[in-house]
Amino acid sequence: MEPLYLVCLAVIVALVAFIVIRKRQRNPYAQAGRRTMSHRPQSAAACSLPSAARLETRGVFWLIAAFLFCPCHLPLTLGLFGLLLAGTAVGALVQGHPLAVGALVTAVWVAGTWRGFHLLNAARRFAKRATG
């Protein structure tokens, strides 16, 4: 069971490193060691609104992520949490209080689904406003 835990931990560390590297590549001031909120004022052109396609992509991502926490998958989700967190205090909490963890997972699913649909509706409104 420990090798699976180590593999999951390595994947999480790799994803975090990837995200940090991508953010530094997008931000020219971060490479020079300067902060983005330094003495340089931002103009109105620098503060661009997200496009409809970007809002739609984010909405679909939120819906897919929320699908992982869907209550119909709750036995699988609780089993996976119990397996990954076995031997830790959080794992004992998951195994000792399955109803509370189930309610929390359901709340995460509701919030993620609402956010996904909210972003999809915002993309539709934004696209309608942009076309006239």
Buried (B, 14 or more C-beta within 10 A) or exposed (E): EEEEBEEEEEEEEEEEEEEEEEEEEEEEEBEEEEEEEEEEEEEEEEEEEBEBEEBBBBBBBBBEBBBBBBEEBBEEBBEBBBBBBBEEEEBEBBBEEBEEBBEEBBEBBEEBBEBBBEBBEBBBEBBEEEEE
